[in-house]
Amino acid sequence: MSEKKFNCMEFDDDNNRINILIGDNGFVDYKDIAKVSILNQQASFKGEEKPFTHQILNGTAFLCGIMEPQFYVGLKIILKDETIKAVFISNRKTIFNTDIYNEDKKEAEKIKKMLDKRISK
């Protein structure tokens, strides 16, 4: 089977789908994906029913205050039926401008590029 494997998900090109391993676990067909975005989920809200409603933007939490909150780098996958699936690049909490953040962001960009290529076919 021709697959590309990451800690957070696997590409299954033989069956035209991904398998989410960290986040909303399960399979998603390429044909069902409408859009993919890279976002930062505030750590204290990971696992919420609707993912990515508490995002970290430009180094500060939306409606949050004083100290820099921790977050998870993730992919927000919007399906054609408007369902949202979350893929978290790793299980490591991070903050901006750290090695963990830079590694996870780089991997998220690589995965997004691979997904965009597959869903545009």
N, CA, C and O atoms as a GROMACS GRO file, in nm:
protein
  484
    1MET      N    1   0.085  -0.117   0.000
    1MET     CA    2   0.000   0.000   0.000
    1MET      C    3   0.090   0.124   0.000
    1MET      O    4   0.187   0.130   0.075
    2SER      N    5   0.058   0.220  -0.083
    2SER     CA    6   0.136   0.343  -0.094
    2SER      C    7   0.084   0.446   0.006
    2SER      O    8  -0.020   0.508  -0.017
    3GLU      N    9   0.158   0.464   0.118
    3GLU     CA   10   0.116   0.558   0.221
    3GLU      C   11   0.230   0.650   0.257
    3GLU      O   12   0.347   0.612   0.250
    4LYS      N   13   0.195   0.770   0.295
    4LYS     CA   14   0.289   0.864   0.355
    4LYS      C   15   0.250   0.873   0.500
    4LYS      O   16   0.134   0.903   0.531
    5LYS      N   17   0.343   0.847   0.590
    5LYS     CA   18   0.309   0.840   0.732
    5LYS      C   19   0.372   0.955   0.810
    5LYS      O   20   0.489   0.989   0.792
    6PHE      N   21   0.292   1.014   0.896
    6PHE     CA   22   0.335   1.116   0.991
    6PHE      C   23   0.282   1.071   1.126
    6PHE      O   24   0.196   0.983   1.133
    7ASN      N   25   0.332   1.130   1.235
    7ASN     CA   26   0.281   1.094   1.367
    7ASN      C   27   0.132   1.125   1.380
    7ASN      O   28   0.060   1.054   1.450
    8CYS      N   29   0.086   1.230   1.314
    8CYS     CA   30  -0.052   1.276   1.330
    8CYS      C   31  -0.149   1.214   1.232
    8CYS      O   32  -0.269   1.207   1.260
    9MET      N   33  -0.101   1.169   1.118
    9MET     CA   34  -0.191   1.112   1.017
    9MET      C   35  -0.114   1.033   0.914
    9MET      O   36   0.008   1.044   0.901
   10GLU      N   37  -0.189   0.952   0.841
   10GLU     CA   38  -0.132   0.872   0.732
   10GLU      C   39  -0.210   0.901   0.605
   10GLU      O   40  -0.332   0.913   0.606
   11PHE      N   41  -0.136   0.912   0.493
   11PHE     CA   42  -0.199   0.923   0.362
   11PHE      C   43  -0.215   0.782   0.306
   11PHE      O   44  -0.119   0.705   0.302
   12ASP      N   45  -0.335   0.748   0.265
   12ASP     CA   46  -0.363   0.618   0.204
   12ASP      C   47  -0.407   0.646   0.060
   12ASP      O   48  -0.526   0.656   0.031
   13ASP      N   49  -0.307   0.658  -0.030
   13ASP     CA   50  -0.337   0.692  -0.168
   13ASP      C   51  -0.405   0.578  -0.244
   13ASP      O   52  -0.473   0.603  -0.344
   14ASP      N   53  -0.387   0.455  -0.200
   14ASP     CA   54  -0.454   0.343  -0.265
   14ASP      C   55  -0.606   0.353  -0.249
   14ASP      O   56  -0.681   0.315  -0.338
   15ASN      N   57  -0.650   0.405  -0.133
   15ASN     CA   58  -0.793   0.417  -0.105
   15ASN      C   59  -0.841   0.562  -0.106
   15ASN      O   60  -0.955   0.591  -0.070
   16ASN      N   61  -0.753   0.654  -0.149
   16ASN     CA   62  -0.786   0.796  -0.160
   16ASN      C   63  -0.845   0.854  -0.032
   16ASN      O   64  -0.953   0.911  -0.031
   17ARG      N   65  -0.769   0.836   0.078
   17ARG     CA   66  -0.816   0.885   0.207
   17ARG      C   67  -0.699   0.909   0.301
   17ARG      O   68  -0.586   0.867   0.275
   18ILE      N   69  -0.728   0.979   0.410
   18ILE     CA   70  -0.632   0.996   0.517
   18ILE      C   71  -0.684   0.925   0.640
   18ILE      O   72  -0.804   0.903   0.655
   19ASN      N   73  -0.592   0.889   0.727
   19ASN     CA   74  -0.628   0.831   0.856
   19ASN      C   75  -0.572   0.925   0.963
   19ASN      O   76  -0.451   0.938   0.977
   20ILE      N   77  -0.661   0.992   1.037
   20ILE     CA   78  -0.619   1.085   1.140
   20ILE      C   79  -0.585   1.006   1.266
   20ILE      O   80  -0.665   0.927   1.315
   21LEU      N   81  -0.464   1.028   1.318
   21LEU     CA   82  -0.414   0.955   1.434
   21LEU      C   83  -0.413   1.040   1.561
   21LEU      O   84  -0.431   0.986   1.670
   22ILE      N   85  -0.393   1.172   1.548
   22ILE     CA   86  -0.396   1.263   1.662
   22ILE      C   87  -0.499   1.371   1.632
   22ILE      O   88  -0.480   1.453   1.542
   23GLY      N   89  -0.606   1.371   1.705
   23GLY     CA   90  -0.716   1.466   1.682
   23GLY      C   91  -0.846   1.389   1.670
   23GLY      O   92  -0.877   1.304   1.754
   24ASP      N   93  -0.924   1.421   1.566
   24ASP     CA   94  -1.050   1.350   1.541
   24ASP      C   95  -1.020   1.222   1.467
   24ASP      O   96  -1.033   1.215   1.344
   25ASN      N   97  -0.979   1.119   1.541
   25ASN     CA   98  -0.933   0.993   1.484
   25ASN      C   99  -1.033   0.936   1.385
   25ASN      O  100  -1.154   0.943   1.403
   26GLY      N  101  -0.976   0.878   1.278
   26GLY     CA  102  -1.059   0.810   1.180
   26GLY      C  103  -1.019   0.845   1.038
   26GLY      O  104  -0.926   0.922   1.014
   27PHE      N  105  -1.091   0.786   0.944
   27PHE     CA  106  -1.062   0.803   0.802
   27PHE      C  107  -1.146   0.916   0.743
   27PHE      O  108  -1.262   0.936   0.780
   28VAL      N  109  -1.085   0.988   0.649
   28VAL     CA  110  -1.154   1.092   0.572
   28VAL      C  111  -1.113   1.075   0.427
   28VAL      O  112  -0.994   1.071   0.396
   29ASP      N  113  -1.211   1.064   0.338
   29ASP     CA  114  -1.184   1.052   0.195
   29ASP      C  115  -1.140   1.186   0.138
   29ASP      O  116  -1.193   1.291   0.175
   30TYR      N  117  -1.042   1.182   0.047
   30TYR     CA  118  -0.996   1.305  -0.017
   30TYR      C  119  -1.112   1.381  -0.080
   30TYR      O  120  -1.118   1.504  -0.070
   31LYS      N  121  -1.203   1.309  -0.145
   31LYS     CA  122  -1.313   1.373  -0.217
   31LYS      C  123  -1.408   1.450  -0.126
   31LYS      O  124  -1.484   1.535  -0.173
   32ASP      N  125  -1.405   1.422   0.003
   32ASP     CA  126  -1.494   1.488   0.099
   32ASP      C  127  -1.435   1.617   0.157
   32ASP      O  128  -1.505   1.691   0.226
   33ILE      N  129  -1.307   1.643   0.130
   33ILE     CA  130  -1.239   1.759   0.188
   33ILE      C  131  -1.258   1.882   0.101
   33ILE      O  132  -1.231   1.880  -0.019
   34ALA      N  133  -1.306   1.991   0.164
   34ALA     CA  134  -1.325   2.117   0.093
   34ALA      C  135  -1.206   2.211   0.112
   34ALA      O  136  -1.164   2.278   0.017
   35LYS      N  137  -1.151   2.217   0.234
   35LYS     CA  138  -1.046   2.314   0.264
   35LYS      C  139  -0.961   2.267   0.381
   35LYS      O  140  -1.010   2.199   0.471
   36VAL      N  141  -0.832   2.304   0.379
   36VAL     CA  142  -0.740   2.272   0.488
   36VAL      C  143  -0.670   2.401   0.531
   36VAL      O  144  -0.620   2.476   0.447
   37SER      N  145  -0.667   2.426   0.662
   37SER     CA  146  -0.600   2.544   0.717
   37SER      C  147  -0.508   2.503   0.831
   37SER      O  148  -0.536   2.406   0.903
   38ILE      N  149  -0.398   2.577   0.848
   38ILE     CA  150  -0.309   2.556   0.962
   38ILE      C  151  -0.350   2.655   1.070
   38ILE      O  152  -0.353   2.776   1.046
   39LEU      N  153  -0.382   2.604   1.188
   39LEU     CA  154  -0.426   2.688   1.299
   39LEU      C  155  -0.360   2.641   1.428
   39LEU      O  156  -0.302   2.533   1.434
   40ASN      N  157  -0.370   2.726   1.530
   40ASN     CA  158  -0.314   2.694   1.661
   40ASN      C  159  -0.428   2.685   1.762
   40ASN      O  160  -0.495   2.785   1.790
   41GLN      N  161  -0.450   2.566   1.817
   41GLN     CA  162  -0.556   2.541   1.914
   41GLN      C  163  -0.504   2.567   2.054
   41GLN      O  164  -0.405   2.507   2.096
   42GLN      N  165  -0.571   2.655   2.128
   42GLN     CA  166  -0.530   2.680   2.266
   42GLN      C  167  -0.533   2.548   2.343
   42GLN      O  168  -0.632   2.475   2.338
   43ALA      N  169  -0.424   2.518   2.413
   43ALA     CA  170  -0.405   2.388   2.478
   43ALA      C  171  -0.517   2.354   2.575
   43ALA      O  172  -0.560   2.239   2.581
   44SER      N  173  -0.562   2.450   2.651
   44SER     CA  174  -0.664   2.421   2.752
   44SER      C  175  -0.800   2.386   2.691
   44SER      O  176  -0.889   2.342   2.763
   45PHE      N  177  -0.816   2.405   2.559
   45PHE     CA  178  -0.943   2.373   2.493
   45PHE      C  179  -0.930   2.257   2.394
   45PHE      O  180  -1.024   2.228   2.320
   46LYS      N  181  -0.814   2.191   2.391
   46LYS     CA  182  -0.798   2.076   2.301
   46LYS      C  183  -0.899   1.970   2.341
   46LYS      O  184  -0.918   1.942   2.459
   47GLY      N  185  -0.964   1.911   2.242
   47GLY     CA  186  -1.062   1.807   2.269
   47GLY      C  187  -1.204   1.860   2.277
   47GLY      O  188  -1.297   1.783   2.302
   48GLU      N  189  -1.222   1.989   2.256
   48GLU     CA  190  -1.357   2.045   2.260
   48GLU      C  191  -1.440   1.990   2.145
   48GLU      O  192  -1.386   1.943   2.045
   49GLU      N  193  -1.571   1.997   2.160
   49GLU     CA  194  -1.662   1.938   2.061
   49GLU      C  195  -1.643   1.999   1.923
   49GLU      O  196  -1.640   1.926   1.824
   50LYS      N  197  -1.630   2.130   1.913
   50LYS     CA  198  -1.606   2.196   1.785
   50LYS      C  199  -1.462   2.248   1.786
   50LYS      O  200  -1.433   2.348   1.852
   51PRO      N  201  -1.372   2.181   1.714
   51PRO     CA  202  -1.230   2.217   1.720
   51PRO      C  203  -1.201   2.355   1.663
   51PRO      O  204  -1.271   2.404   1.574
   52PHE      N  205  -1.097   2.416   1.715
   52PHE     CA  206  -1.042   2.542   1.669
   52PHE      C  207  -1.133   2.662   1.694
   52PHE      O  208  -1.123   2.762   1.623
   53THR      N  209  -1.220   2.654   1.794
   53THR     CA  210  -1.297   2.773   1.831
   53THR      C  211  -1.219   2.860   1.928
   53THR      O  212  -1.254   2.976   1.948
   54HIS      N  213  -1.114   2.806   1.988
   54HIS     CA  214  -1.024   2.882   2.076
   54HIS      C  215  -0.884   2.875   2.016
   54HIS      O  216  -0.806   2.785   2.046
   55GLN      N  217  -0.854   2.972   1.931
   55GLN     CA  218  -0.727   2.976   1.859
   55GLN      C  219  -0.632   3.076   1.920
   55GLN      O  220  -0.673   3.172   1.987
   56ILE      N  221  -0.504   3.053   1.897
   56ILE     CA  222  -0.401   3.148   1.935
   56ILE      C  223  -0.363   3.222   1.807
   56ILE      O  224  -0.318   3.161   1.710
   57LEU      N  225  -0.382   3.353   1.807
   57LEU     CA  226  -0.354   3.435   1.690
   57LEU      C  227  -0.242   3.533   1.720
   57LEU      O  228  -0.249   3.606   1.819
   58ASN      N  229  -0.141   3.536   1.638
   58ASN     CA  230  -0.031   3.632   1.650
   58ASN      C  231   0.028   3.638   1.790
   58ASN      O  232   0.065   3.746   1.837
   59GLY      N  233   0.038   3.525   1.856
   59GLY     CA  234   0.104   3.520   1.986
   59GLY      C  235   0.016   3.546   2.106
   59GLY      O  236   0.064   3.540   2.219
   60THR      N  237  -0.112   3.575   2.086
   60THR     CA  238  -0.202   3.595   2.199
   60THR      C  239  -0.331   3.518   2.176
   60THR      O  240  -0.374   3.499   2.062
   61ALA      N  241  -0.392   3.475   2.282
   61ALA     CA  242  -0.517   3.400   2.272
   61ALA      C  243  -0.631   3.497   2.248
   61ALA      O  244  -0.635   3.606   2.306
   62PHE      N  245  -0.722   3.458   2.164
   62PHE     CA  246  -0.841   3.536   2.142
   62PHE      C  247  -0.920   3.540   2.273
   62PHE      O  248  -0.952   3.436   2.329
   63LEU      N  249  -0.951   3.658   2.320
   63LEU     CA  250  -1.023   3.680   2.446
   63LEU      C  251  -0.945   3.628   2.567
   63LEU      O  252  -1.004   3.594   2.669
   64CYS      N  253  -0.816   3.623   2.554
   64CYS     CA  254  -0.732   3.581   2.666
   64CYS      C  255  -0.637   3.694   2.698
   64CYS      O  256  -0.626   3.790   2.622
   65GLY      N  257  -0.570   3.684   2.808
   65GLY     CA  258  -0.500   3.801   2.852
   65GLY      C  259  -0.353   3.792   2.874
   65GLY      O  260  -0.276   3.784   2.778
   66ILE      N  261  -0.313   3.791   2.994
   66ILE     CA  262  -0.186   3.839   3.043
   66ILE      C  263  -0.065   3.759   2.995
   66ILE      O  264   0.027   3.818   2.939
   67MET      N  265  -0.060   3.631   3.014
   67MET     CA  266   0.059   3.556   2.976
   67MET      C  267   0.037   3.481   2.845
   67MET      O  268  -0.075   3.457   2.802
   68GLU      N  269   0.148   3.446   2.785
   68GLU     CA  270   0.140   3.377   2.657
   68GLU      C  271   0.092   3.234   2.678
   68GLU      O  272   0.161   3.154   2.742
   69PRO      N  273  -0.025   3.199   2.625
   69PRO     CA  274  -0.080   3.065   2.647
   69PRO      C  275  -0.011   2.960   2.559
   69PRO      O  276   0.047   2.992   2.456
   70GLN      N  277  -0.020   2.837   2.603
   70GLN     CA  278   0.031   2.726   2.525
   70GLN      C  279  -0.074   2.680   2.427
   70GLN      O  280  -0.194   2.700   2.448
   71PHE      N  281  -0.029   2.618   2.318
   71PHE     CA  282  -0.122   2.572   2.215
   71PHE      C  283  -0.063   2.451   2.143
   71PHE      O  284   0.052   2.413   2.162
   72TYR      N  285  -0.149   2.393   2.058
   72TYR     CA  286  -0.110   2.284   1.970
   72TYR      C  287  -0.122   2.333   1.826
   72TYR      O  288  -0.222   2.397   1.791
   73VAL      N  289  -0.022   2.305   1.744
   73VAL     CA  290  -0.030   2.335   1.602
   73VAL      C  291  -0.118   2.227   1.539
   73VAL      O  292  -0.099   2.109   1.565
   74GLY      N  293  -0.212   2.269   1.457
   74GLY     CA  294  -0.301   2.171   1.397
   74GLY      C  295  -0.347   2.207   1.258
   74GLY      O  296  -0.322   2.317   1.209
   75LEU      N  297  -0.415   2.113   1.197
   75LEU     CA  298  -0.480   2.133   1.068
   75LEU      C  299  -0.630   2.128   1.089
   75LEU      O  300  -0.683   2.032   1.145
   76LYS      N  301  -0.697   2.232   1.044
   76LYS     CA  302  -0.844   2.235   1.046
   76LYS      C  303  -0.888   2.190   0.908
   76LYS      O  304  -0.864   2.257   0.808
   77ILE      N  305  -0.954   2.075   0.904
   77ILE     CA  306  -1.003   2.020   0.777
   77ILE      C  307  -1.153   2.041   0.772
   77ILE      O  308  -1.228   1.987   0.854
   78ILE      N  309  -1.197   2.120   0.675
   78ILE     CA  310  -1.340   2.145   0.657
   78ILE      C  311  -1.388   2.053   0.545
   78ILE      O  312  -1.336   2.056   0.433
   79LEU      N  313  -1.486   1.973   0.578
   79LEU     CA  314  -1.542   1.881   0.479
   79LEU      C  315  -1.650   1.952   0.398
   79LEU      O  316  -1.701   2.056   0.438
   80LYS      N  317  -1.685   1.894   0.285
   80LYS     CA  318  -1.787   1.953   0.197
   80LYS      C  319  -1.922   1.963   0.264
   80LYS      O  320  -2.003   2.047   0.224
   81ASP      N  321  -1.950   1.880   0.365
   81ASP     CA  322  -2.076   1.890   0.438
   81ASP      C  323  -2.065   1.986   0.557
   81ASP      O  324  -2.154   1.991   0.642
   82GLU      N  325  -1.954   2.062   0.563
   82GLU     CA  326  -1.924   2.164   0.665
   82GLU      C  327  -1.884   2.108   0.801
   82GLU      O  328  -1.872   2.183   0.897
   83THR      N  329  -1.864   1.976   0.809
   83THR     CA  330  -1.808   1.915   0.929
   83THR      C  331  -1.663   1.959   0.941
   83THR      O  332  -1.594   1.974   0.841
   84ILE      N  333  -1.616   1.981   1.063
   84ILE     CA  334  -1.477   2.019   1.087
   84ILE      C  335  -1.405   1.904   1.155
   84ILE      O  336  -1.452   1.850   1.255
   85LYS      N  337  -1.291   1.868   1.100
   85LYS     CA  338  -1.204   1.765   1.158
   85LYS      C  339  -1.074   1.830   1.203
   85LYS      O  340  -1.020   1.916   1.133
   86ALA      N  341  -1.025   1.790   1.318
   86ALA     CA  342  -0.900   1.842   1.370
   86ALA      C  343  -0.790   1.737   1.360
   86ALA      O  344  -0.810   1.620   1.393
   87VAL      N  345  -0.674   1.781   1.312
   87VAL     CA  346  -0.554   1.700   1.312
   87VAL      C  347  -0.449   1.780   1.388
   87VAL      O  348  -0.415   1.891   1.348
   88PHE      N  349  -0.398   1.725   1.497
   88PHE     CA  350  -0.293   1.792   1.573
   88PHE      C  351  -0.159   1.734   1.533
   88PHE      O  352  -0.141   1.612   1.534
   89ILE      N  353  -0.066   1.820   1.498
   89ILE     CA  354   0.062   1.776   1.444
   89ILE      C  355   0.138   1.691   1.545
   89ILE      O  356   0.207   1.596   1.507
   90SER      N  357   0.126   1.723   1.672
   90SER     CA  358   0.189   1.642   1.775
   90SER      C  359   0.109   1.656   1.904
   90SER      O  360   0.014   1.735   1.912
   91ASN      N  361   0.148   1.581   2.004
   91ASN     CA  362   0.085   1.592   2.137
   91ASN      C  363   0.165   1.684   2.228
   91ASN      O  364   0.147   1.682   2.350
   92ARG      N  365   0.254   1.765   2.169
   92ARG     CA  366   0.338   1.856   2.248
   92ARG      C  367   0.277   1.995   2.249
   92ARG      O  368   0.249   2.052   2.144
   93LYS      N  369   0.258   2.051   2.369
   93LYS     CA  370   0.215   2.190   2.380
   93LYS      C  371   0.333   2.278   2.342
   93LYS      O  372   0.449   2.240   2.362
   94THR      N  373   0.304   2.395   2.288
   94THR     CA  374   0.412   2.484   2.249
   94THR      C  375   0.370   2.630   2.266
   94THR      O  376   0.255   2.659   2.298
   95ILE      N  377   0.464   2.718   2.244
   95ILE     CA  378   0.438   2.862   2.233
   95ILE      C  379   0.515   2.910   2.111
   95ILE      O  380   0.599   2.838   2.058
   96PHE      N  381   0.488   3.033   2.067
   96PHE     CA  382   0.553   3.085   1.948
   96PHE      C  383   0.704   3.096   1.967
   96PHE      O  384   0.755   3.115   2.077
   97ASN      N  385   0.775   3.083   1.853
   97ASN     CA  386   0.919   3.105   1.844
   97ASN      C  387   1.002   3.008   1.930
   97ASN      O  388   1.105   3.046   1.985
   98THR      N  389   0.956   2.884   1.939
   98THR     CA  390   1.032   2.778   2.005
   98THR      C  391   1.067   2.672   1.900
   98THR      O  392   1.010   2.670   1.792
   99ASP      N  393   1.160   2.585   1.933
   99ASP     CA  394   1.196   2.477   1.841
   99ASP      C  395   1.075   2.387   1.813
   99ASP      O  396   1.052   2.347   1.699
  100ILE      N  397   0.999   2.356   1.918
  100ILE     CA  398   0.880   2.271   1.899
  100ILE      C  399   0.783   2.337   1.803
  100ILE      O  400   0.733   2.273   1.710
  101TYR      N  401   0.756   2.466   1.824
  101TYR     CA  402   0.664   2.538   1.735
  101TYR      C  403   0.715   2.534   1.591
  101TYR      O  404   0.640   2.503   1.499
  102ASN      N  405   0.842   2.566   1.572
  102ASN     CA  406   0.898   2.571   1.436
  102ASN      C  407   0.893   2.434   1.368
  102ASN      O  408   0.861   2.426   1.249
  103GLU      N  409   0.923   2.326   1.442
  103GLU     CA  410   0.915   2.190   1.386
  103GLU      C  411   0.772   2.154   1.349
  103GLU      O  412   0.747   2.105   1.239
  104ASP      N  413   0.678   2.179   1.440
  104ASP     CA  414   0.538   2.144   1.414
  104ASP      C  415   0.480   2.227   1.300
  104ASP      O  416   0.405   2.175   1.218
  105LYS      N  417   0.512   2.354   1.294
  105LYS     CA  418   0.464   2.442   1.188
  105LYS      C  419   0.516   2.395   1.053
  105LYS      O  420   0.442   2.391   0.955
  106LYS      N  421   0.644   2.359   1.048
  106LYS     CA  422   0.704   2.311   0.923
  106LYS      C  423   0.636   2.182   0.876
  106LYS      O  424   0.606   2.166   0.758
  107GLU      N  425   0.612   2.090   0.971
  107GLU     CA  426   0.544   1.965   0.935
  107GLU      C  427   0.400   1.993   0.891
  107GLU      O  428   0.352   1.930   0.796
  108ALA      N  429   0.332   2.084   0.957
  108ALA     CA  430   0.195   2.120   0.918
  108ALA      C  431   0.191   2.175   0.776
  108ALA      O  432   0.102   2.141   0.698
  109GLU      N  433   0.286   2.259   0.742
  109GLU     CA  434   0.292   2.315   0.606
  109GLU      C  435   0.315   2.206   0.502
  109GLU      O  436   0.256   2.208   0.395
  110LYS      N  437   0.402   2.110   0.535
  110LYS     CA  438   0.429   1.999   0.443
  110LYS      C  439   0.303   1.914   0.422
  110LYS      O  440   0.268   1.879   0.309
  111ILE      N  441   0.235   1.881   0.531
  111ILE     CA  442   0.114   1.798   0.522
  111ILE      C  443   0.004   1.872   0.447
  111ILE      O  444  -0.065   1.813   0.364
  112LYS      N  445  -0.013   2.002   0.476
  112LYS     CA  446  -0.116   2.081   0.407
  112LYS      C  447  -0.091   2.082   0.257
  112LYS      O  448  -0.183   2.066   0.177
  113LYS      N  449   0.035   2.102   0.219
  113LYS     CA  450   0.070   2.102   0.076
  113LYS      C  451   0.035   1.968   0.012
  113LYS      O  452  -0.019   1.964  -0.099
  114MET      N  453   0.066   1.858   0.081
  114MET     CA  454   0.035   1.725   0.028
  114MET      C  455  -0.116   1.704   0.017
  114MET      O  456  -0.164   1.647  -0.081
  115LEU      N  457  -0.190   1.750   0.119
  115LEU     CA  458  -0.336   1.737   0.116
  115LEU      C  459  -0.398   1.821   0.005
  115LEU      O  460  -0.483   1.774  -0.070
  116ASP      N  461  -0.354   1.947  -0.006
  116ASP     CA  462  -0.406   2.036  -0.110
  116ASP      C  463  -0.387   1.976  -0.249
  116ASP      O  464  -0.475   1.986  -0.334
  117LYS      N  465  -0.271   1.914  -0.270
  117LYS     CA  466  -0.243   1.852  -0.399
  117LYS      C  467  -0.342   1.738  -0.428
  117LYS      O  468  -0.389   1.722  -0.541
  118ARG      N  469  -0.372   1.660  -0.327
  118ARG     CA  470  -0.461   1.545  -0.345
  118ARG      C  471  -0.608   1.587  -0.360
  118ARG      O  472  -0.683   1.523  -0.435
  119ILE      N  473  -0.649   1.692  -0.292
  119ILE     CA  474  -0.792   1.729  -0.300
  119ILE      C  475  -0.822   1.815  -0.423
  119ILE      O  476  -0.938   1.836  -0.457
  120SER      N  477  -0.717   1.866  -0.491
  120SER     CA  478  -0.740   1.949  -0.609
  120SER      C  479  -0.752   1.867  -0.736
  120SER      O  480  -0.779   1.921  -0.843
  121LYS      N  481  -0.732   1.736  -0.724
  121LYS     CA  482  -0.740   1.647  -0.842
  121LYS      C  483  -0.881   1.632  -0.890
  121LYS      O  484  -0.906   1.561  -0.987
   0.00000   0.00000   0.00000
